[in-house]
Amino acid sequence: MSVIKGLLEKRGINLSNSRVSGPRARLLQQADAMLAKLKAMKTAAELDSETTTQNWWSPKANQDERRIVMRYGGMIVDDTSTYVANTLDAITKTITEYKAAIGETTDADWADEEQRRKKKEDA
């Protein structure tokens, strides 16, 4: 271990050689971020937002339901959209289930999604 590395770690700085980059890791990180946001909310009205890309839930409710869809890298993950009751409990439960499902996958399981995104970028 280098001296500087030891000094930085001694001061509580977690060193990393790379950022979270695989789709599975990014989705798990996003799910945790969504659950943290939801935990801080007190009412369903706080779910409303101005933008559609910052959260996994839609910015506005539609007939007492809200659309939930996985996102990472500013893009929707195909075949992950569902509608749930417009309550914090229902949305939290759904995102928790999404996270559990993601946790059961491997990076190889996300190859098709990565290929789809690459095609969109190349187009």
C-alpha positions in Angstrom: 0.0 0.0 0.0 1.3 3.4 -0.9 1.8 6.0 1.8 -0.7 8.4 0.3 -3.3 5.6 0.0 -2.9 4.7 3.6 -3.2 8.4 4.7 -6.3 8.9 2.7 -8.0 5.8 4.0 -7.0 6.7 7.5 -9.0 9.9 7.0 -12.1 8.0 5.9 -11.7 8.4 2.2 -12.9 5.4 0.3 -10.7 4.8 -2.7 -12.0 3.2 -5.9 -10.3 2.3 -9.2 -13.5 2.6 -11.2 -17.0 4.1 -11.1 -20.0 1.9 -11.0 -20.4 1.2 -14.7 -22.2 -2.1 -15.4 -26.0 -1.9 -16.0 -26.8 -4.1 -13.0 -24.7 -2.0 -10.6 -26.1 1.2 -12.0 -29.6 0.0 -11.7 -29.1 -1.1 -8.1 -27.5 2.2 -7.3 -30.5 4.0 -8.9 -33.0 1.8 -7.0 -31.2 2.7 -3.7 -31.4 6.4 -4.6 -35.1 6.2 -5.5 -35.9 4.4 -2.2 -33.9 7.0 -0.2 -36.0 9.8 -1.9 -39.2 7.9 -1.1 -38.2 7.4 2.5 -37.8 11.2 3.0 -41.3 11.9 1.6 -44.4 12.3 3.8 -47.2 12.5 1.2 -47.8 11.3 -2.3 -48.0 15.0 -3.4 -44.2 15.1 -3.0 -43.9 12.6 -5.9 -44.8 15.3 -8.4 -41.9 16.8 -10.3 -41.2 18.9 -13.3 -39.0 16.4 -15.2 -39.6 12.9 -16.3 -36.1 11.6 -16.2 -35.0 12.2 -12.6 -37.2 9.5 -10.9 -38.5 6.0 -11.7 -42.0 7.2 -11.1 -43.9 9.6 -13.5 -44.0 13.3 -12.6 -47.8 13.3 -12.2 -50.4 10.8 -11.2 -52.9 9.6 -13.8 -56.3 8.7 -12.4 -54.9 7.8 -9.0 -52.1 5.7 -10.5 -48.5 6.4 -11.2 -46.3 4.8 -13.8 -43.1 3.2 -12.6 -40.2 2.4 -15.0 -36.6 1.5 -14.5 -34.1 4.1 -15.7 -30.3 4.5 -15.9 -28.1 6.7 -18.0 -31.1 9.0 -18.6 -32.9 6.2 -20.6 -35.8 3.9 -19.8 -35.1 0.2 -19.6 -37.4 -1.6 -22.0 -40.2 -3.8 -20.7 -40.1 -2.5 -17.1 -43.1 -0.2 -17.1 -46.0 -0.7 -14.7 -48.8 1.3 -13.1 -49.4 1.3 -9.3 -51.6 3.2 -6.9 -50.5 6.7 -6.3 -49.3 6.1 -2.7 -45.9 6.2 -1.2 -46.4 2.6 0.1 -47.3 1.2 -3.3 -44.5 3.0 -5.1 -41.9 2.0 -2.4 -43.1 -1.6 -2.6 -42.8 -1.7 -6.4 -39.3 -0.2 -6.5 -38.2 -2.6 -3.7 -39.4 -5.5 -5.8 -37.7 -4.1 -8.9 -34.5 -3.9 -6.9 -34.8 -7.5 -5.7 -35.4 -8.6 -9.3 -32.3 -6.7 -10.5 -30.3 -8.2 -7.7 -31.1 -11.7 -9.0 -29.6 -10.8 -12.4 -26.0 -10.8 -13.7 -24.3 -8.3 -16.0 -24.6 -10.8 -18.8 -28.4 -10.6 -18.4 -28.3 -7.0 -19.4 -26.4 -7.5 -22.7 -29.5 -7.0 -24.8 -30.3 -3.7 -23.1 -26.8 -2.5 -23.5 -26.9 -3.4 -27.2 -30.2 -1.6 -27.7 -28.7 1.5 -26.1 -25.6 1.3 -28.3 -27.7 1.1 -31.4 -29.6 4.3 -30.3 -26.4 6.1 -29.7 -25.0 5.1 -33.1 -28.1 6.0 -35.0 
